[in-house]
Amino acid sequence: MRTQSIIQTILFAAAFICASPAAAQDAKDRMAAFIDANADGFAETAQEIWDLAEVGYMETESSELLQSELRNAGFEIAAGVAGMPTAFVASWGGGGPVIGIMGEYDALPGINQSRSPERDPIPGKIAGHACGHHLFGTGSVAAALAVKQWLEDTGTPGTIRVYGTPAEEGGACLLYTSDAADDNR
């Protein structure tokens, strides 16, 4: 699962950390090899999040799935950040630079689709992934794991943070509306 966003994150991290273009290319190649070697597992995670299709602020299983992968790789997890049960920050390493990676995993209500490229709604399913957040969240975790592996292999200092962001699709509006409704009671 070598998506463009994973490669761009890896390139940014490599260029940010490495002193020379040759070192940055070597870092990119090593991280891309890590992604390729673990592609089947990342594809399974993405497919599981696709199947879960949990809407904003209710992405309990999707969030936990990503957190679990990071936790198993040695990341410290702060769950339920900013008063949002499905938001998290996963951290690994120490010192600078600090590399921040954002990941989304919410689905959209009223959309559903089978794995077919043709329109094929799933009866009874009330939400689905139309914006690729099942890939974005998984790709963000994959990039973080690849950068971590490279930092460990090379002894390069740095901190990685993955920001698990729920309800990207209209979440702020929903919070604002909810807060405004509460103020009017």
C-alpha positions as CSV (number, residue, x, y, z in Angstrom):
1,M,0.0,0.0,0.0
2,R,2.4,2.7,-1.2
3,T,0.1,5.7,-1.4
4,Q,1.3,9.2,-2.4
5,S,0.7,10.6,1.0
6,I,2.9,8.0,2.7
7,I,5.7,8.6,0.3
8,Q,5.4,12.4,0.7
9,T,5.5,12.1,4.5
10,I,8.6,9.9,4.3
11,L,10.3,12.3,1.8
12,F,9.5,15.2,4.1
13,A,10.8,13.4,7.2
14,A,14.0,12.2,5.4
15,A,14.7,15.6,4.0
16,F,14.0,17.3,7.3
17,I,16.3,15.0,9.2
18,C,19.2,14.2,6.8
19,A,22.1,16.5,6.1
20,S,22.6,15.6,2.5
21,P,20.4,14.7,-0.5
22,A,22.2,11.3,-0.7
23,A,21.4,10.6,2.9
24,A,17.8,11.7,2.4
25,Q,17.4,9.4,-0.6
26,D,18.8,6.5,1.4
27,A,16.4,7.2,4.2
28,K,13.5,7.4,1.8
29,D,14.5,4.1,0.2
30,R,14.8,2.4,3.5
31,M,11.4,3.7,4.7
32,A,9.7,2.8,1.4
33,A,11.2,-0.7,1.7
34,F,9.6,-1.0,5.2
35,I,6.2,0.1,3.8
36,D,6.5,-2.5,1.0
37,A,7.5,-5.3,3.5
38,N,4.5,-4.6,5.6
39,A,2.0,-3.7,2.9
40,D,-0.3,-6.6,3.5
41,G,-0.8,-5.7,7.1
42,F,-1.4,-2.1,6.3
43,A,-3.9,-3.1,3.6
44,E,-5.8,-5.3,6.1
45,T,-6.0,-2.4,8.6
46,A,-7.3,-0.1,5.9
47,Q,-9.9,-2.6,4.8
48,E,-11.0,-3.2,8.4
49,I,-11.5,0.6,8.8
50,W,-13.4,0.6,5.5
51,D,-15.7,-2.2,6.8
52,L,-16.3,-0.5,10.1
53,A,-17.3,2.8,8.5
54,E,-17.8,4.7,11.8
55,V,-19.0,8.2,11.6
56,G,-17.4,11.2,13.3
57,Y,-17.0,11.0,17.1
58,M,-18.1,7.4,17.0
59,E,-14.9,5.9,15.4
60,T,-14.3,3.9,18.5
61,E,-13.0,0.7,16.8
62,S,-11.2,2.5,14.0
63,S,-9.4,4.7,16.5
64,E,-8.5,1.8,18.7
65,L,-7.2,-0.2,15.8
66,L,-4.8,2.5,14.8
67,Q,-3.8,3.1,18.5
68,S,-3.2,-0.6,19.0
69,E,-0.8,-0.7,16.0
70,L,1.1,2.2,17.3
71,R,1.1,0.9,20.9
72,N,2.4,-2.5,19.7
73,A,5.3,-0.6,18.0
74,G,6.3,1.1,21.2
75,F,4.4,4.4,20.9
76,E,3.0,6.0,24.0
77,I,-0.7,6.7,23.6
78,A,-2.7,9.6,25.0
79,A,-6.3,8.6,24.2
80,G,-9.4,10.8,24.4
81,V,-7.5,14.0,24.0
82,A,-9.2,17.4,23.8
83,G,-12.3,15.9,25.3
84,M,-12.9,13.7,22.3
85,P,-13.1,10.0,23.1
86,T,-11.8,8.9,19.7
87,A,-9.0,11.5,19.4
88,F,-5.5,10.4,20.3
89,V,-1.8,11.5,20.2
90,A,0.8,8.7,19.8
91,S,4.4,9.6,20.6
92,W,7.7,7.9,20.2
93,G,11.3,8.9,20.6
94,G,12.9,11.9,22.1
95,G,14.5,15.2,21.2
96,G,14.3,17.0,18.0
97,P,13.2,17.2,15.3
98,V,9.6,16.5,16.1
99,I,7.8,15.0,13.2
100,G,4.0,15.4,13.4
101,I,1.7,13.2,11.3
102,M,-2.1,13.6,11.2
103,G,-4.4,10.7,10.5
104,E,-8.1,10.7,9.9
105,Y,-10.5,7.6,10.1
106,D,-14.1,8.9,10.1
107,A,-16.7,7.8,7.6
108,L,-19.6,9.8,6.1
109,P,-23.2,9.2,7.0
110,G,-25.5,8.4,4.2
111,I,-22.8,6.9,2.0
112,N,-22.2,3.2,1.5
113,Q,-20.6,1.1,-1.1
114,S,-19.3,-2.4,-1.6
115,R,-15.7,-3.0,-2.8
116,S,-16.9,-2.9,-6.4
117,P,-15.9,0.0,-8.6
118,E,-19.4,0.1,-9.9
119,R,-22.2,1.7,-7.8
120,D,-23.2,-1.1,-5.4
121,P,-24.8,0.1,-2.2
122,I,-24.8,-2.3,0.8
123,P,-28.4,-2.7,2.2
124,G,-28.7,-1.6,5.8
125,K,-25.2,0.1,5.9
126,I,-25.7,3.7,6.9
127,A,-22.1,5.1,6.5
128,G,-19.1,4.7,4.3
129,H,-15.7,6.0,3.3
130,A,-15.9,8.4,0.3
131,C,-12.8,10.5,1.0
132,G,-10.3,7.7,1.7
133,H,-9.9,8.3,5.4
134,H,-9.6,4.5,5.9
135,L,-6.4,4.9,3.8
136,F,-5.3,8.2,5.3
137,G,-5.4,7.0,8.9
138,T,-3.6,3.7,8.0
139,G,-1.1,5.5,5.7
140,S,-0.3,7.9,8.5
141,V,0.4,5.0,10.9
142,A,2.5,3.3,8.2
143,A,4.5,6.4,7.7
144,A,5.1,6.8,11.4
145,L,6.2,3.2,11.8
146,A,8.6,3.5,8.8
147,V,10.1,6.7,10.2
148,K,10.5,5.1,13.6
149,Q,12.2,2.1,12.1
150,W,14.6,4.3,10.2
151,L,15.4,6.4,13.3
152,E,16.1,3.2,15.3
153,D,18.2,1.6,12.6
154,T,20.4,4.7,12.1
155,G,20.5,5.9,15.7
156,T,19.1,9.3,14.6
157,P,17.4,11.3,17.3
158,G,13.9,12.6,16.8
159,T,10.3,12.4,18.1
160,I,7.3,11.2,16.1
161,R,3.8,12.2,17.0
162,V,0.7,10.8,15.3
163,Y,-2.4,13.0,15.8
164,G,-5.5,10.8,15.5
165,T,-8.2,13.3,14.3
166,P,-11.8,12.2,14.5
167,A,-14.8,13.7,12.8
168,E,-12.8,15.6,10.1
169,E,-15.9,15.7,7.9
170,G,-17.8,18.5,9.5
171,G,-16.7,17.8,13.1
172,A,-16.0,21.3,14.0
173,C,-19.4,22.4,12.9
174,L,-21.0,19.6,14.8
175,L,-19.1,20.6,18.0
176,Y,-20.1,24.3,17.5
177,T,-23.7,23.4,16.9
178,S,-23.7,21.1,19.9
179,D,-22.1,23.7,22.1
180,A,-24.5,26.4,20.8
181,A,-27.5,24.2,21.5
182,D,-26.2,23.6,25.1
183,D,-25.8,27.3,25.7
184,N,-29.4,28.0,24.7
185,R,-30.9,25.6,27.2
